[in-house]
Structure formats: structure tokens, C-alpha cells
Amino acid sequence: MSRRICVVITARPSYSRIKTALEAIELHEDLELQLVVAGSALLDRYGTAARFIEEDGFHPAARVFMVLEGETPHSMAKTTGLGVLELATTFDNLQPDMVVTIADRFETMATAIAASYMNLPLVHVQGGEITGSIDEKVRHAVTKLADLHLVSTELAGKRVVRMGEDPARVHVTGCPSIDLAARVAARPGLDFDPFERYGGVGEVFDLRPPEHPGGYLVVMQHPVTTEFEASREQTLATLRAVEATGRPAFWFWPNVDAGSGGVANAIRSFREHGGGRRMHFFKNMAPTDFLRLLCGTACLVGNSSVGIRECSYLGVPTVNIGSRQAGRERGANVVDVDHDEGAIRAAIAAAAAASDRRGEPLYGDGRAGERIAACLAEAPLTITKRLTY
């Protein structure tokens, strides 16, 4: 009898972090995929990741609406509470054999709590890493609730064991997003028109040289939940620095975190006062399209983990701003700067001029999805834990 594997996707970045594992689960003869799409992954304001999931051929078994408007710590806490309520009902209806939660976003706490209290084996993908913001607390809390740990790197696995987890329940699989990066790296050309396919707002510019021989920028900056009051000023510093480079830029909307309203306000006010003339703003893109866009950029700017993970594999220069990714394992492609306009501008110039764009397989070798499926098929279905050292 096939094991029912319930995978919960709560936000747009979670999809690229698990897509190839979903494919491998569906192909595995001993596994049955129960896909739950929840949270901001369902909302148009944040790019409707659910649409890309369905276009890729996946059929959600349930949709869970749980996001409370506000983009404050208060709304994050209440969203998590609503998620526990709604996901408990979903798990009761689906009766899965295992529940999979992804990475470290605050909504993953709802998945972990509901599954744990319902005596469902909980699988955590991408535990053991270190970052800034509330993600740091969430990730390690989920690790302590989880029964099976599928980590991206050897160092992450060692950290999970040092947290008292059974070494036999910790498996280094790599990150599924690197599987996607490996596919794109084999054929990296930009084979679509981003303006035509994804719309967005702002200037439409020609991506072909020699009009812009310096290359375009890609910007993805999220609020830092522990610094959410500063998100507007932090975003304005990046906006001014990017515009001062003179390069055209693709800018992507932030995640649904405390402070995202400040990011949105900064972008809108900057444009209303005549800024952003060489920028185009998008809500979201299909994962592989986004990676193709990255392959052609002069550098990625902002504080997304994409710069640390996928860009490391692809060799894409990255200007990482602020504390959001503090502590993550990073490759030679990353330059770290503070929220300072001059420092950001100088870092962009240096990163864009880099001639060495060799990738590093820090977070995987392109086979994470199949390893994850194999672990899900073979791991014991246990829910009893003991602290071990």
C-alpha cells in the first residue's frame, strides 16, 4: 500500500524549494502525493504561486486560506494560529501517513504544530541552517517538532544532530531548488519575453546588447521581520542605489512578512516622485523562468536566499544586503553589505564586473528530489522522540 505524503506549500518560495521532490513523489510507486497549497501561495497580491503549481501539472488536494492582512508581527502570529486550525481539519480529512513542511517561513510553524499534535510523522526539509530574522527561531523550533530531517548540506545535518536529534533520522539530500538550477544551467538562455509573459508595471526595456552592454539587474528585497519598522528606509536605500547605477532592473515584490507594507510603500512613493524610470516590477515568475532571468543578470541585489543558494550553483554574482541571511553558508559569488546607498552601489559595480562566474555545489548536486522521495518511502513512520547526545 502506498504511503500518503502530504506536502504543505504556504508561500511562493516554498514551491521552488520542493518542486522536484513533488515530481519524484508522484513517480515513486510506493508513494501517493497529497499536495496542500496554503497561505500567501494562494493570493494574487503575492504572485499566486498556486497558478504555477497547477500549470506544472500538480493537482492540490486542498487549499487553505489562512493569511490575515496587516503585514505586522501581530498578523503573523494570528496567521499562524489560523493555520493550525485550518490545517488540522485538512489533515483530518486527508489522513496522511507523513506531513512534509518546508524551510523556515513563519507559516511552517502551523504545519508543524498541527501535524505533531495529531500524531502524524513530521518531515522537515532544509533544517539546520542559520539566518537572521524570525526565521532562525522558526526553523529550529520545527526541527524539534520534526521526526525526519532532510537537510541541504553536511554542516546543516551536523547542526541538527547537535540539537539532540537522532543521527539515523537525519539525511543530507541537497536542496530541490538546486535541481531546478541544474536543469537551467544545462540550457541557460532567456527563451521568453518577461514583459510579455508576466506583465508587471514600469519601463519596458530592450534586453539585447549593445543598448545595455552592462547588463540588467535583478532585485529581490524582503523585509526583515525583527527590523520591520525600518523596512521602508532600507528599501529606499536600495532603490536609490540601483537607480544610480544606470542599469535597467527587474524588481520582485516582497514576501508576506511583517514590514512588507513598508517595502511596498517605499516602491510606490519612489515611483510617484519620479524614481524607478529604468525599473520593471513583477509579483512573481515560474521558478525556471526566474532562474533563466538570473542567468543573464549582471548581478542579483537584495536579501533573498536565492542569492545564497541557486545563485551560488549558477555562479551569479550577488549583493546581499543586511542581516536577513546572516550565518548562511555562502559561496564566492556573494558580497555582503549594510543598508547604505553608497555601499550598495559600490558592491553592485564590483559584483557586475566580476569575470569569474563559476558555480559551487554548496546546496546540492541536482538530485535532491529523488533522494527525498527515497527517504520518504523508506523511513520508519515514528512519532516518539528522545533527546540524544
C-alpha positions as CSV (number, residue, x, y, z in Angstrom):
1,M,0.0,0.0,0.0
2,S,1.4,3.4,-1.0
3,R,2.3,5.9,1.7
4,R,0.3,9.1,1.6
5,I,2.7,12.0,1.7
6,C,1.1,15.4,2.5
7,V,3.3,18.3,1.4
8,V,2.2,21.7,2.5
9,I,3.3,24.8,0.5
10,T,2.5,28.0,2.2
11,A,4.4,30.7,0.1
12,R,5.8,31.2,-3.3
13,P,9.5,30.4,-2.4
14,S,8.4,27.1,-0.9
15,Y,7.4,25.8,-4.3
16,S,10.8,26.1,-5.9
17,R,12.3,24.6,-2.7
18,I,10.2,21.4,-3.2
19,K,9.1,21.1,-6.8
20,T,11.5,18.3,-7.9
21,A,10.6,16.4,-4.8
22,L,6.9,16.6,-5.7
23,E,7.8,15.2,-9.2
24,A,9.8,12.4,-7.6
25,I,7.0,11.5,-5.1
26,E,4.5,11.3,-8.0
27,L,6.8,9.0,-9.9
28,H,7.5,6.7,-6.9
29,E,5.4,3.6,-7.0
30,D,5.3,3.4,-3.2
31,L,4.2,7.0,-2.6
32,E,1.0,9.0,-3.1
33,L,1.2,12.8,-3.2
34,Q,-1.3,14.8,-1.2
35,L,-0.5,18.4,-2.1
36,V,-1.8,21.2,0.2
37,V,-1.5,24.8,-1.1
38,A,-2.0,27.4,1.6
39,G,-1.2,30.9,2.9
40,S,0.2,33.5,0.5
41,A,0.8,30.9,-2.2
42,L,-3.0,31.4,-2.9
43,L,-3.0,35.2,-3.0
44,D,-2.7,37.3,-6.2
45,R,-1.1,40.1,-4.2
46,Y,2.0,37.8,-3.7
47,G,2.1,36.3,-7.2
48,T,-0.4,33.4,-6.9
49,A,2.1,30.6,-6.8
50,A,-0.9,28.2,-6.9
51,R,-1.3,29.1,-10.6
52,F,2.3,28.0,-11.5
53,I,1.8,24.8,-9.4
54,E,-1.2,23.8,-11.4
55,E,0.3,24.8,-14.7
56,D,3.1,22.4,-13.9
57,G,0.6,19.6,-13.7
58,F,0.1,19.2,-9.9
59,H,-3.4,18.9,-8.5
60,P,-3.8,20.3,-5.0
61,A,-5.8,18.0,-2.6
62,A,-6.7,21.0,-0.5
63,R,-6.4,24.8,-0.4
64,V,-6.1,26.5,3.0
65,F,-6.8,30.2,3.3
66,M,-5.1,31.5,6.4
67,V,-3.4,34.8,5.8
68,L,-4.5,37.7,8.0
69,E,-3.9,41.1,6.4
70,G,-1.6,43.6,8.1
71,E,2.0,42.6,7.5
72,T,2.9,43.1,11.2
73,P,4.2,40.8,13.9
74,H,0.6,40.7,15.2
75,S,-0.8,39.5,11.9
76,M,2.0,36.9,11.5
77,A,1.1,35.4,14.9
78,K,-2.6,35.3,14.1
79,T,-2.0,33.8,10.6
80,T,0.0,31.0,12.3
81,G,-2.9,30.4,14.7
82,L,-5.4,30.3,11.9
83,G,-3.2,27.9,10.0
84,V,-3.1,25.5,12.9
85,L,-6.9,25.5,13.0
86,E,-7.4,25.0,9.2
87,L,-4.5,22.6,8.7
88,A,-5.8,20.4,11.5
89,T,-9.1,20.0,9.6
90,T,-7.2,19.4,6.4
91,F,-5.0,16.6,7.9
92,D,-8.1,15.0,9.5
93,N,-9.8,14.9,6.1
94,L,-6.7,13.6,4.1
95,Q,-5.4,11.1,6.7
96,P,-1.8,11.3,5.5
97,D,1.0,8.9,6.6
98,M,3.5,11.7,6.7
99,V,3.4,15.5,6.6
100,V,6.2,17.5,4.9
101,T,7.0,21.1,5.9
102,I,9.5,23.3,4.1
103,A,12.3,25.5,5.3
104,D,11.7,28.3,7.8
105,R,8.8,30.7,7.0
106,F,6.6,31.6,9.9
107,E,3.6,29.7,8.4
108,T,5.5,26.5,8.6
109,M,5.0,26.6,12.3
110,A,1.3,26.0,11.7
111,T,2.0,22.8,9.7
112,A,4.5,21.5,12.3
113,I,2.2,22.1,15.3
114,A,-0.9,20.7,13.7
115,A,0.9,17.5,12.5
116,S,2.6,17.0,15.8
117,Y,-0.5,17.2,17.9
118,M,-2.3,14.9,15.5
119,N,0.4,12.2,15.9
120,L,1.4,12.5,12.2
121,P,5.1,11.9,11.4
122,L,6.5,15.3,10.5
123,V,9.3,15.7,7.9
124,H,11.3,18.9,7.8
125,V,13.1,19.9,4.7
126,Q,16.1,22.3,5.0
127,G,16.6,22.4,8.7
128,G,19.9,23.0,10.5
129,E,20.7,26.3,8.6
130,I,21.4,29.6,10.2
131,T,19.9,33.0,9.2
132,G,18.7,36.3,10.7
133,S,15.1,37.4,11.5
134,I,12.3,35.3,13.0
135,D,13.2,32.5,10.5
136,E,16.0,31.4,12.8
137,K,13.7,30.7,15.7
138,V,11.0,29.1,13.5
139,R,13.5,26.7,11.7
140,H,15.0,25.3,14.9
141,A,11.6,25.0,16.6
142,V,10.3,23.0,13.6
143,T,13.4,20.8,13.8
144,K,12.5,19.9,17.4
145,L,8.9,19.0,16.4
146,A,10.1,17.0,13.3
147,D,10.6,13.2,13.2
148,L,12.6,13.1,10.0
149,H,15.2,15.7,8.8
150,L,16.1,16.1,5.1
151,V,18.8,18.7,5.1
152,S,20.6,20.5,2.3
153,T,24.3,20.4,3.5
154,E,26.6,18.3,5.6
155,L,27.1,21.2,8.0
156,A,23.3,21.7,8.4
157,G,23.0,17.9,9.2
158,K,25.7,18.2,11.9
159,R,23.8,21.1,13.5
160,V,20.6,19.1,13.6
161,V,22.4,16.2,15.4
162,R,24.0,18.7,17.8
163,M,20.5,19.9,18.6
164,G,19.8,16.5,20.1
165,E,18.2,14.8,17.1
166,D,18.8,11.1,16.3
167,P,21.6,10.9,13.6
168,A,19.7,8.0,12.0
169,R,16.8,10.4,11.3
170,V,19.0,13.0,9.6
171,H,19.7,12.7,5.8
172,V,21.7,15.0,3.6
173,T,19.7,15.2,0.4
174,G,20.6,18.6,-1.0
175,C,18.1,21.3,-1.9
176,P,15.5,20.7,-4.6
177,S,15.8,24.2,-5.8
178,I,19.3,23.3,-7.0
179,D,17.8,20.5,-9.1
180,L,15.9,23.3,-11.0
181,A,19.1,25.4,-11.2
182,A,21.0,22.4,-12.7
183,R,18.3,22.0,-15.4
184,V,18.5,25.7,-16.3
185,A,22.3,25.6,-16.2
186,A,22.2,23.0,-19.0
187,R,20.3,25.4,-21.2
188,P,20.6,28.9,-19.6
189,G,19.4,31.1,-22.5
190,L,16.4,33.5,-21.8
191,D,13.9,31.9,-24.1
192,F,10.9,34.1,-23.3
193,D,9.9,37.8,-23.1
194,P,9.4,38.6,-19.4
195,F,7.3,41.7,-20.1
196,E,5.0,39.8,-22.5
197,R,4.7,36.7,-20.3
198,Y,4.4,38.3,-16.9
199,G,3.1,41.8,-17.4
200,G,4.1,43.8,-14.3
201,V,4.5,47.6,-14.2
202,G,7.3,50.0,-15.1
203,E,9.6,50.6,-18.0
204,V,9.8,48.1,-20.8
205,F,13.5,48.0,-21.9
206,D,15.4,46.1,-24.5
207,L,17.4,43.2,-23.0
208,R,19.7,42.8,-26.0
209,P,23.1,44.4,-26.2
210,P,24.6,46.8,-27.2
211,E,21.8,49.1,-25.8
212,H,22.6,47.9,-22.3
213,P,26.0,46.4,-22.5
214,G,26.5,46.5,-18.8
215,G,23.6,44.1,-18.3
216,Y,20.4,44.3,-16.3
217,L,20.0,43.8,-12.5
218,V,17.5,41.6,-10.7
219,V,16.4,42.9,-7.3
220,M,14.5,40.9,-4.6
221,Q,14.4,42.5,-1.2
222,H,12.2,41.3,1.6
223,P,11.5,42.9,5.0
224,V,13.5,41.7,8.0
225,T,10.8,40.7,10.5
226,T,13.0,41.7,13.5
227,E,13.6,45.1,11.9
228,F,10.2,45.6,10.3
229,E,9.9,49.2,11.3
230,A,12.9,50.0,9.2
231,S,11.8,48.2,6.1
232,R,10.7,51.4,4.2
233,E,14.0,53.2,4.7
234,Q,16.0,50.1,4.0
235,T,14.1,49.6,0.7
236,L,14.6,53.3,-0.3
237,A,18.4,52.9,0.1
238,T,18.3,50.0,-2.3
239,L,16.0,51.8,-4.7
240,R,18.3,54.9,-4.8
241,A,21.5,52.7,-5.2
242,V,20.0,50.6,-8.0
243,E,18.8,53.7,-9.9
244,A,22.2,55.4,-9.5
245,T,23.9,52.5,-11.4
246,G,22.1,53.5,-14.6
247,R,21.3,49.8,-15.3
248,P,17.8,48.6,-16.0
249,A,16.4,46.4,-13.3
250,F,13.8,43.7,-12.7
251,W,12.4,44.2,-9.2
252,F,10.2,41.5,-7.5
253,W,7.5,42.1,-4.9
254,P,8.4,41.1,-1.2
255,N,7.0,38.1,0.8
256,V,4.1,38.4,3.1
257,D,6.2,39.2,6.2
258,A,5.9,41.9,8.9
259,G,7.3,45.0,7.1
260,S,6.2,44.1,3.6
261,G,3.8,47.1,3.7
262,G,6.8,49.3,4.3
263,V,8.6,47.8,1.3
264,A,5.6,48.3,-0.9
265,N,5.2,51.9,0.3
266,A,8.8,52.7,-0.5
267,I,8.5,51.4,-4.0
268,R,5.2,53.3,-4.6
269,S,6.5,56.6,-3.2
270,F,9.8,56.3,-5.0
271,R,7.9,55.9,-8.3
272,E,5.4,58.7,-7.5
273,H,8.3,61.1,-7.0
274,G,9.8,60.3,-10.4
275,G,12.1,57.4,-9.5
276,G,12.3,54.0,-10.9
277,R,12.3,55.0,-14.6
278,R,14.6,52.1,-15.6
279,M,12.9,49.5,-13.4
280,H,10.2,47.0,-14.0
281,F,8.2,45.4,-11.2
282,F,6.8,41.9,-11.0
283,K,4.8,39.9,-8.5
284,N,6.2,36.5,-9.3
285,M,7.5,34.2,-12.1
286,A,7.5,30.4,-12.6
287,P,10.7,29.0,-10.9
288,T,12.6,28.1,-14.0
289,D,11.8,31.3,-15.8
290,F,13.1,33.3,-12.8
291,L,16.3,31.2,-12.9
292,R,16.8,31.9,-16.6
293,L,16.4,35.6,-15.9
294,L,19.1,35.3,-13.2
295,C,21.5,33.6,-15.6
296,G,21.5,36.7,-17.7
297,T,21.8,39.3,-15.0
298,A,24.8,41.4,-14.2
299,C,24.1,40.6,-10.5
300,L,21.3,39.9,-8.0
301,V,20.6,42.6,-5.5
302,G,18.7,42.3,-2.2
303,N,18.4,39.8,0.7
304,S,16.7,36.7,-0.8
305,S,18.1,33.2,-0.1
306,V,18.1,32.7,-3.9
307,G,21.4,34.7,-3.9
308,I,22.9,32.3,-1.4
309,R,21.5,29.0,-2.8
310,E,20.6,29.0,-6.5
311,C,23.0,31.8,-7.5
312,S,25.9,30.0,-5.8
313,Y,25.3,27.0,-8.0
314,L,24.8,29.1,-11.1
315,G,27.7,31.4,-10.4
316,V,25.6,34.6,-10.5
317,P,27.2,37.5,-8.6
318,T,25.0,38.5,-5.6
319,V,24.9,41.7,-3.5
320,N,23.4,40.5,-0.2
321,I,22.1,43.4,1.9
322,G,21.6,43.5,5.6
323,S,21.1,40.7,8.2
324,R,18.4,38.5,6.8
325,Q,20.8,35.9,5.5
326,A,23.4,36.3,8.3
327,G,25.1,33.0,9.1
328,R,24.1,31.0,5.9
329,E,26.8,29.1,4.2
330,R,27.7,31.1,1.1
331,G,29.9,30.9,-1.9
332,A,32.4,33.2,-3.5
333,N,29.5,34.8,-5.6
334,V,28.2,36.7,-2.5
335,V,29.2,40.2,-1.4
336,D,27.7,41.3,1.9
337,V,26.8,45.0,2.6
338,D,24.7,47.0,5.0
339,H,21.7,49.1,4.2
340,D,23.7,52.0,2.9
341,E,23.2,53.5,-0.5
342,G,26.8,54.2,-1.3
343,A,27.9,50.7,-0.1
344,I,25.2,49.0,-2.2
345,R,26.1,51.0,-5.3
346,A,29.8,50.2,-4.9
347,A,29.1,46.5,-4.3
348,I,26.9,46.3,-7.4
349,A,29.6,47.8,-9.5
350,A,32.2,45.3,-8.2
351,A,29.9,42.3,-8.5
352,A,28.8,43.2,-12.0
353,A,32.4,43.5,-13.1
354,A,33.3,40.0,-11.8
355,S,34.6,37.8,-14.6
356,D,34.6,34.5,-12.7
357,R,31.1,33.1,-12.7
358,R,31.9,29.5,-11.9
359,G,29.3,27.9,-9.7
360,E,29.7,26.0,-6.4
361,P,27.5,23.0,-5.4
362,L,27.2,24.1,-1.8
363,Y,23.5,23.2,-1.5
364,G,23.3,20.2,-3.8
365,D,24.2,18.4,-7.0
366,G,20.9,18.4,-8.8
367,R,19.5,15.1,-7.4
368,A,17.7,16.2,-4.2
369,G,14.2,15.4,-5.3
370,E,14.8,11.7,-5.9
371,R,16.8,11.4,-2.6
372,I,13.9,13.0,-0.7
373,A,11.3,10.6,-2.3
374,A,13.5,7.6,-1.4
375,C,13.8,8.7,2.2
376,L,10.0,9.3,2.4
377,A,9.4,5.7,1.1
378,E,11.9,4.0,3.3
379,A,12.0,5.9,6.7
380,P,10.2,4.4,9.7
381,L,6.8,6.0,10.5
382,T,7.7,7.1,14.0
383,I,6.4,9.9,16.2
384,T,8.2,9.2,19.5
385,K,11.3,11.3,20.2
386,R,14.0,11.3,22.8
387,L,16.7,13.9,23.3
388,T,20.0,12.4,22.3
389,Y,23.6,13.5,22.5
